[in-house]
Amino acid sequence: MRVLGIDPGTINLGYGIIDNGEQMRMVDCGSVSLSSQIPIEKRLCSFYSELTRIIADHHPDEVAIEEPFLGLNIRSALAIGRAQAIAVLAAANQGLPIYYYSPAQIKQQVTSYGRSNKEQMQEMVRIQLKLAQCPQTSDAADALAVAICHIQQSRLKQWLVSRSSI
């Protein structure tokens, strides 16, 4: 199974692709960065085009998307929700199953602590994927963390199903 993880944003959108076999293996990761001076609708169009290209290039089986953090800044959460909708649209147009995870769920799955900081997340992504160094951008590392979270959730569900049939 190949998973595309997406960390949506309105200036930086992170993506990470992981193959789930005996071991997880990073296929690709990166971030699409656009100037905040570009109107939001043009940035969203660019994000959609890039995600569509990434999906066409890498053929993921499933897509996992981080949900916006609904902290104190509701405007920020709404803006990120727009970027999330673009990610959903890009995946849905290709008929891909989509899964959603909160920031706390992702942190809990990747680091075993739901309040991990960025550095802890990046280091655990590096360790779990056996990378020589952390991904170049925190957005790419976050997207890989989303994919790792989904893979671990899928493995847990498969294990529970196999246990219930015993």
MARBA-3410 file (N, C-alpha, C, O; in Angstrom, 1 decimal):
166
0.9,-1.2,0.0,0.0,0.0,0.0,0.9,1.2,0.0,1.9,1.3,0.8 ~ 0.6,2.2,-0.8,1.3,3.5,-0.9,0.4,4.5,-0.4,-0.8,4.7,-0.8 ~ 0.9,5.3,0.6,0.1,6.4,1.2,0.7,7.7,0.9,1.9,8.0,1.0 ~ -0.2,8.7,0.5,0.2,10.1,0.4,-0.4,10.8,1.6,-1.6,10.9,1.8 ~ 0.6,11.4,2.4,0.2,12.2,3.5,0.3,13.7,3.1,1.2,14.1,2.4
-0.7,14.4,3.5,-0.8,15.8,3.2,-0.9,16.7,4.4,-1.8,16.5,5.3 ~ -0.1,17.7,4.5,-0.2,18.7,5.6,-0.6,20.0,4.9,0.2,20.8,4.4 ~ -1.9,20.3,4.9,-2.4,21.4,4.1,-2.1,22.8,4.8,-2.0,22.9,6.0 ~ -1.8,23.8,4.0,-1.6,25.1,4.4,-1.9,26.1,3.3,-2.1,25.6,2.1 ~ -2.0,27.3,3.5,-2.3,28.3,2.5,-1.1,29.0,1.9,-1.2,29.6,0.9
0.1,28.8,2.5,1.3,29.3,2.0,2.3,28.1,1.7,2.9,28.1,0.6 ~ 2.3,27.1,2.6,3.1,25.9,2.4,2.2,24.7,2.5,1.5,24.6,3.5 ~ 2.3,23.8,1.5,1.5,22.6,1.6,2.6,21.5,1.5,3.3,21.3,0.6 ~ 2.6,20.7,2.6,3.6,19.6,2.6,2.9,18.3,2.1,1.7,18.0,2.3 ~ 3.8,17.4,1.5,3.3,16.1,1.0,4.4,15.1,1.3,5.6,15.4,1.3
4.0,13.9,1.6,4.9,12.8,1.8,4.3,11.5,1.4,3.2,11.2,1.6 ~ 5.1,10.7,0.7,4.6,9.4,0.1,5.4,8.3,0.8,6.7,8.3,0.7 ~ 4.7,7.3,1.3,5.4,6.2,2.0,4.8,4.9,1.5,3.6,4.8,1.3 ~ 5.7,4.0,1.2,5.3,2.6,0.9,5.2,1.8,2.2,6.1,1.9,3.0 ~ 4.1,1.1,2.3,4.0,0.3,3.5,4.1,-1.2,3.2,3.2,-1.8,2.6
5.3,-1.8,3.5,5.5,-3.2,3.3,5.9,-3.8,4.6,5.4,-3.4,5.6 ~ 6.9,-4.7,4.6,7.4,-5.2,5.8,8.0,-4.0,6.7,7.8,-3.9,7.9 ~ 8.6,-3.1,6.0,9.1,-1.8,6.6,8.5,-0.6,5.9,8.2,-0.7,4.7 ~ 8.3,0.5,6.6,7.8,1.7,5.9,9.0,2.2,5.1,10.1,2.2,5.6 ~ 8.8,2.7,3.9,9.8,3.3,3.1,9.4,4.6,2.5,8.3,4.6,1.8
10.1,5.7,2.7,9.8,7.0,2.1,10.0,6.9,0.6,11.1,6.5,0.2 ~ 9.1,7.3,-0.2,9.2,7.4,-1.7,9.6,8.8,-2.1,10.5,9.0,-2.9 ~ 8.9,9.8,-1.5,9.1,11.1,-1.9,8.5,12.0,-0.8,7.6,11.6,-0.1 ~ 9.0,13.2,-0.7,8.4,14.2,0.2,8.8,15.6,-0.3,9.8,15.8,-1.0 ~ 8.1,16.6,0.1,8.5,18.0,-0.2,7.4,18.9,0.2,6.4,18.5,0.9
7.5,20.1,-0.2,6.5,21.1,0.1,6.3,22.0,-1.1,7.3,22.3,-1.8 ~ 5.1,22.5,-1.3,4.8,23.5,-2.3,4.7,24.8,-1.6,3.8,24.9,-0.7 ~ 5.5,25.7,-1.9,5.5,27.0,-1.2,5.2,28.1,-2.1,5.8,28.2,-3.2 ~ 4.3,29.0,-1.7,3.9,30.1,-2.6,3.8,31.4,-1.7,3.6,31.3,-0.5 ~ 4.0,32.5,-2.4,4.1,33.8,-1.7,2.7,34.1,-1.1,1.7,33.9,-1.8
2.7,34.7,0.1,1.4,35.2,0.6,0.9,36.4,-0.1,-0.2,36.8,0.1 ~ 1.7,37.0,-1.0,1.3,38.1,-1.9,0.4,37.6,-3.0,-0.3,38.4,-3.6 ~ 0.4,36.3,-3.3,-0.4,35.8,-4.4,-1.8,35.6,-3.8,-2.0,35.1,-2.7 ~ -2.8,36.0,-4.5,-4.2,35.9,-4.0,-4.5,34.4,-3.7,-4.1,33.5,-4.3 ~ -5.3,34.2,-2.6,-5.6,32.9,-2.1,-6.1,32.0,-3.2,-5.8,30.8,-3.2
-7.0,32.5,-4.0,-7.6,31.6,-5.0,-6.6,31.1,-6.0,-6.7,30.0,-6.5 ~ -5.6,31.9,-6.3,-4.5,31.4,-7.3,-3.6,30.4,-6.6,-3.1,29.5,-7.2 ~ -3.3,30.6,-5.3,-2.5,29.7,-4.5,-3.3,28.3,-4.4,-2.6,27.3,-4.6 ~ -4.6,28.4,-4.2,-5.3,27.1,-4.1,-5.3,26.4,-5.4,-5.2,25.2,-5.5 ~ -5.4,27.1,-6.5,-5.3,26.5,-7.9,-4.0,25.8,-8.1,-3.9,24.7,-8.6
-2.9,26.5,-7.7,-1.6,26.0,-7.8,-1.4,24.7,-6.9,-0.8,23.7,-7.4 ~ -1.9,24.8,-5.7,-1.8,23.6,-4.8,-2.6,22.4,-5.5,-2.1,21.3,-5.4 ~ -3.8,22.7,-6.0,-4.5,21.6,-6.7,-3.8,21.0,-7.8,-3.7,19.8,-8.0 ~ -3.2,21.9,-8.7,-2.4,21.4,-9.8,-1.2,20.5,-9.4,-1.0,19.5,-9.9 ~ -0.5,21.0,-8.3,0.7,20.2,-7.8,0.2,18.9,-7.2,0.9,17.9,-7.5
-0.8,18.9,-6.4,-1.3,17.6,-5.8,-1.8,16.7,-6.9,-1.5,15.5,-6.8 ~ -2.4,17.2,-7.9,-2.9,16.3,-9.0,-1.6,15.7,-9.7,-1.7,14.5,-10.1 ~ -0.6,16.5,-9.9,0.6,16.0,-10.6,1.3,14.9,-9.7,1.8,13.9,-10.2 ~ 1.4,15.2,-8.4,2.0,14.3,-7.4,1.3,12.9,-7.4,1.9,11.9,-7.4 ~ -0.1,13.0,-7.4,-0.9,11.8,-7.5,-0.6,11.0,-8.8,-0.5,9.8,-8.7
-0.6,11.7,-9.9,-0.3,11.1,-11.2,1.1,10.5,-11.2,1.2,9.4,-11.8 ~ 2.1,11.1,-10.6,3.4,10.6,-10.7,3.6,9.4,-9.8,4.4,8.5,-10.1 ~ 3.0,9.4,-8.6,3.3,8.4,-7.6,2.2,7.3,-7.4,2.5,6.3,-6.7 ~ 1.1,7.5,-7.9,0.0,6.5,-7.8,-0.3,6.0,-6.4,-0.1,4.8,-6.2 ~ -0.6,6.9,-5.4,-0.9,6.4,-4.1,-2.2,5.6,-4.1,-3.1,5.7,-4.9
-2.3,4.6,-3.1,-3.5,3.9,-2.9,-4.5,4.5,-2.0,-5.7,4.4,-2.2 ~ -4.0,5.3,-1.1,-4.8,6.0,-0.1,-4.2,7.4,0.2,-3.0,7.6,0.0 ~ -5.0,8.3,0.7,-4.6,9.6,1.0,-5.0,9.9,2.5,-6.1,9.7,2.9 ~ -4.0,10.4,3.3,-4.3,10.8,4.6,-4.0,12.3,4.7,-3.0,12.8,4.3 ~ -4.9,13.0,5.3,-4.9,14.5,5.4,-5.0,15.0,6.9,-5.8,14.5,7.6
-4.1,15.9,7.2,-4.2,16.5,8.6,-5.3,17.4,8.6,-5.5,18.3,7.7 ~ -6.1,17.3,9.7,-7.2,18.3,9.9,-6.7,19.6,10.5,-5.7,19.5,11.2 ~ -7.3,20.7,10.2,-6.9,21.9,10.8,-7.0,22.0,12.3,-7.9,21.4,12.9 ~ -6.0,22.6,12.9,-6.1,22.8,14.4,-7.0,23.9,14.7,-6.8,25.0,14.1 ~ -8.0,23.7,15.5,-9.0,24.7,15.8,-8.7,25.5,17.0,-9.5,25.8,17.9
-7.4,26.0,17.1,-7.0,26.8,18.3,-7.7,28.1,18.4,-8.9,28.2,18.1 ~ -7.0,29.0,18.9,-7.7,30.3,19.1,-7.9,31.1,17.9,-8.8,32.0,17.9 ~ -7.2,30.9,16.8,-7.4,31.7,15.6,-8.3,31.0,14.6,-7.9,30.2,13.8 ~ -9.5,31.4,14.6,-10.6,30.8,13.8,-10.3,31.1,12.3,-10.6,30.3,11.4 ~ -9.8,32.3,12.0,-9.5,32.7,10.6,-8.5,31.8,10.0,-8.6,31.4,8.8
-7.5,31.5,10.8,-6.4,30.6,10.3,-7.0,29.2,10.0,-6.6,28.6,9.0 ~ -7.8,28.7,10.9,-8.4,27.4,10.8,-9.3,27.4,9.5,-9.3,26.4,8.8 ~ -10.0,28.4,9.3,-10.9,28.5,8.1,-10.0,28.5,6.8,-10.3,27.8,5.8 ~ -8.9,29.2,6.8,-8.0,29.3,5.7,-7.4,28.0,5.4,-7.4,27.5,4.2 ~ -6.9,27.3,6.4,-6.3,26.0,6.2,-7.4,25.0,5.8,-7.1,24.0,5.0
-8.6,25.2,6.2,-9.7,24.3,5.8,-9.9,24.4,4.3,-10.3,23.4,3.6 ~ -9.7,25.6,3.7,-9.7,25.7,2.2,-8.7,24.9,1.6,-8.9,24.2,0.6 ~ -7.5,24.9,2.1,-6.4,24.1,1.5,-6.7,22.6,1.7,-6.4,21.8,0.8 ~ -7.3,22.3,2.8,-7.7,20.9,3.1,-8.7,20.4,2.0,-8.6,19.3,1.5 ~ -9.6,21.3,1.7,-10.7,21.0,0.7,-10.0,20.8,-0.7,-10.5,19.9,-1.4
-9.0,21.5,-1.0,-8.3,21.4,-2.3,-7.6,20.0,-2.3,-7.7,19.3,-3.3 ~ -7.0,19.6,-1.2,-6.4,18.3,-1.1,-7.4,17.2,-1.2,-7.2,16.2,-1.9 ~ -8.6,17.3,-0.6,-9.7,16.4,-0.7,-10.1,16.3,-2.2,-10.3,15.2,-2.7 ~ -10.3,17.4,-2.8,-10.8,17.4,-4.2,-9.8,16.7,-5.1,-10.2,15.9,-6.0 ~ -8.5,17.0,-4.9,-7.5,16.3,-5.8,-7.5,14.8,-5.6,-7.4,14.1,-6.6
-7.6,14.3,-4.4,-7.7,12.9,-4.2,-9.0,12.3,-4.6,-9.0,11.2,-5.2 ~ -10.1,13.0,-4.3,-11.4,12.4,-4.7,-11.6,12.4,-6.2,-12.2,11.4,-6.7 ~ -11.0,13.3,-6.9,-11.1,13.3,-8.4,-10.4,12.1,-9.0,-10.7,11.7,-10.1 ~ -9.5,11.5,-8.2,-8.8,10.3,-8.7,-9.4,9.0,-8.1,-8.9,7.9,-8.3 ~ -10.5,9.2,-7.3,-11.2,8.0,-6.7,-10.4,7.4,-5.6,-10.6,6.2,-5.3
-9.5,8.1,-4.9,-8.7,7.6,-3.8,-9.5,7.7,-2.5,-10.1,8.7,-2.2 ~ -9.4,6.7,-1.7,-9.9,6.8,-0.3,-9.1,7.8,0.5,-7.9,7.9,0.4 ~ -9.9,8.6,1.3,-9.3,9.7,2.1,-9.6,9.5,3.5,-10.7,9.1,3.9 ~ -8.5,9.7,4.3,-8.6,9.5,5.8,-8.1,10.8,6.4,-7.3,11.5,5.9 ~ -8.7,11.2,7.6,-8.4,12.4,8.2,-7.9,12.2,9.6,-8.4,11.3,10.3
-6.9,12.9,10.0,-6.3,12.8,11.4,-6.1,14.2,12.0,-5.6,15.1,11.3 ~ -6.4,14.3,13.3,-6.1,15.5,14.0,-4.6,15.6,14.3,-3.9,14.6,14.3 ~ -4.1,16.8,14.6,-2.7,17.0,14.9,-2.4,16.1,16.2,-1.3,15.5,16.2 ~ -3.3,16.0,17.2,-3.0,15.3,18.4,-2.9,13.8,18.1,-2.0,13.1,18.6 ~ -3.8,13.3,17.2,-3.7,11.9,16.8,-2.4,11.5,16.1,-1.8,10.5,16.4
-2.0,12.4,15.2,-0.7,12.2,14.5,0.5,12.2,15.5,1.3,11.3,15.4 ~ 0.5,13.1,16.3,1.6,13.2,17.3,1.6,12.0,18.2,2.7,11.4,18.5 ~ 0.4,11.5,18.6,0.3,10.3,19.5,0.8,9.1,18.7,1.6,8.3,19.3 ~ 0.4,8.9,17.5,0.9,7.8,16.7,2.3,7.8,16.4,3.0,6.7,16.5 ~ 2.9,8.9,16.1,4.3,9.0,15.6,5.3,9.0,16.8,6.3,8.4,16.7
4.9,9.8,17.9,5.9,9.9,19.0,5.4,9.3,20.3,6.2,9.3,21.3 ~ 4.2,8.8,20.3,3.6,8.2,21.6,3.3,9.3,22.6,3.1,9.0,23.8 ~ 3.3,10.6,22.1,3.0,11.7,23.0,2.2,12.7,22.2,2.7,13.3,21.3 ~ 1.0,13.0,22.6,0.1,13.9,21.8,0.4,15.4,21.8,-0.2,16.2,21.2 ~ 1.4,15.8,22.6,1.8,17.2,22.7,3.3,17.4,22.2,3.9,18.3,22.7
3.8,16.5,21.4,5.2,16.6,20.9,5.4,17.9,20.2,4.5,18.5,19.5 ~ 6.6,18.4,20.2,6.9,19.6,19.5,7.4,19.2,18.1,7.6,18.1,17.8 ~ 7.7,20.2,17.3,8.1,20.0,15.9,9.4,19.2,15.8,9.5,18.3,15.0 ~ 10.4,19.5,16.6,11.6,18.8,16.6,11.5,17.3,16.9,12.1,16.5,16.3 ~ 10.7,17.1,17.9,10.4,15.7,18.3,9.8,14.9,17.2,10.1,13.8,16.9
8.8,15.6,16.5,8.1,14.9,15.4,9.1,14.6,14.3,9.1,13.5,13.7 ~ 9.9,15.6,13.9,10.8,15.4,12.8,11.8,14.3,13.1,12.1,13.5,12.2 ~ 12.3,14.3,14.3,13.2,13.2,14.7,12.6,11.8,14.6,13.2,10.9,14.2 ~ 11.4,11.7,15.1,10.7,10.4,15.1,10.4,10.0,13.7,10.4,8.8,13.3 ~ 10.0,10.9,12.8,9.8,10.6,11.4,11.1,10.1,10.8,11.1,9.1,10.1
12.2,10.8,11.1,13.5,10.3,10.6,13.9,8.9,11.0,14.3,8.1,10.3 ~ 13.7,8.7,12.3,14.0,7.3,12.9,13.1,6.3,12.3,13.6,5.2,11.9 ~ 11.8,6.5,12.3,10.9,5.5,11.8,11.1,5.1,10.3,10.8,4.0,9.9 ~ 11.5,6.1,9.5,11.7,5.9,8.1,13.1,5.6,7.8,13.5,5.4,6.6 ~ 14.0,5.5,8.8,15.4,5.2,8.7,16.1,6.2,7.7,16.8,5.7,6.8
15.8,7.4,7.9,16.4,8.5,7.0,17.7,9.0,7.6,17.9,9.0,8.8 ~ 18.7,9.3,6.8,20.0,9.8,7.2,19.8,11.2,7.9,20.5,11.5,8.9 ~ 18.8,12.0,7.4,18.6,13.3,8.0,17.1,13.6,7.9,16.4,13.0,7.2 ~ 16.7,14.6,8.7,15.2,15.0,8.7,14.9,15.6,7.3,15.8,16.1,6.6 ~ 13.7,15.5,6.9,13.2,16.1,5.6,13.6,17.6,5.7,13.6,18.2,6.7
13.8,18.2,4.5,14.2,19.5,4.4,13.3,20.5,5.0,13.8,21.5,5.7 ~ 12.0,20.4,4.9,11.1,21.3,5.5,10.2,20.6,6.6,9.9,19.4,6.5 ~ 9.7,21.4,7.5,8.9,20.9,8.6,7.5,20.5,8.0,6.9,19.6,8.5 ~ 7.1,21.1,6.9,5.8,20.8,6.2,5.9,19.4,5.6,5.0,18.6,5.7 ~ 7.1,19.1,5.0,7.3,17.7,4.4,7.3,16.7,5.6,6.8,15.6,5.4
8.0,17.0,6.6,8.1,16.1,7.8,6.7,15.8,8.4,6.3,14.7,8.7 ~ 5.9,16.9,8.5,4.6,16.8,9.0,3.7,15.9,8.1,2.9,15.1,8.6 ~ 3.9,16.1,6.8,3.1,15.2,5.8,3.5,13.8,5.9,2.7,12.9,5.8 ~ 4.8,13.5,6.1,5.3,12.1,6.3,4.7,11.6,7.6,4.3,10.4,7.7 ~ 4.6,12.4,8.6,4.0,12.0,9.9,2.5,11.6,9.7,2.0,10.7,10.3
1.8,12.4,8.9,0.4,12.0,8.6,0.3,10.6,7.9,-0.5,9.8,8.3 ~ 1.2,10.4,7.0,1.2,9.1,6.3,1.6,8.0,7.3,1.0,6.9,7.3 ~ 2.6,8.2,8.2,3.0,7.2,9.2,1.8,6.9,10.1,1.5,5.8,10.4 ~ 1.1,8.0,10.5,-0.1,7.8,11.4,-1.1,6.9,10.7,-1.6,6.0,11.3 ~ -1.4,7.2,9.5,-2.4,6.4,8.7,-1.9,4.9,8.6,-2.7,4.0,8.8
-0.7,4.7,8.3,-0.2,3.3,8.2,-0.3,2.6,9.5,-0.7,1.4,9.5 ~ 0.1,3.2,10.6,0.0,2.6,11.9,-1.5,2.3,12.3,-1.8,1.3,12.9 ~ -2.4,3.2,12.0,-3.8,3.0,12.2,-4.3,1.8,11.4,-5.1,1.0,11.9 ~ -3.9,1.7,10.1,-4.3,0.6,9.3,-3.8,-0.7,9.8,-4.5,-1.7,9.8 ~ -2.5,-0.7,10.2,-1.9,-1.9,10.8,-2.7,-2.4,12.0,-3.0,-3.6,12.2
-3.0,-1.4,12.9,-3.8,-1.7,14.1,-5.2,-2.3,13.8,-5.6,-3.3,14.4 ~ -5.9,-1.7,12.8,-7.2,-2.2,12.4,-7.0,-3.6,11.8,-7.9,-4.5,12.1 ~ -6.0,-3.9,11.0,-5.8,-5.2,10.5,-5.6,-6.2,11.6,-6.1,-7.3,11.5 ~ -4.7,-5.8,12.5,-4.4,-6.7,13.6,-5.7,-7.0,14.5,-5.9,-8.2,14.8 ~ -6.5,-6.0,14.7,-7.7,-6.2,15.5,-8.7,-7.2,14.7,-9.3,-8.0,15.4
-8.8,-7.0,13.4,-9.7,-7.9,12.6,-9.1,-9.3,12.7,-9.9,-10.2,12.8 ~ -7.8,-9.5,12.6,-7.3,-10.8,12.6,-7.5,-11.5,14.0,-7.7,-12.7,14.1 ~ -7.4,-10.7,15.0,-7.6,-11.2,16.4,-9.1,-11.5,16.6,-9.4,-12.5,17.4 ~ -10.0,-10.8,16.0,-11.4,-11.1,16.3,-11.9,-12.3,15.6,-12.9,-12.9,15.9 ~ -11.2,-12.8,14.6,-11.6,-14.0,13.8,-11.0,-15.3,14.4,-11.2,-16.4,13.9
-10.2,-15.1,15.5,-9.6,-16.3,16.2,-10.6,-16.9,17.1,-10.3,-17.9,17.7
END
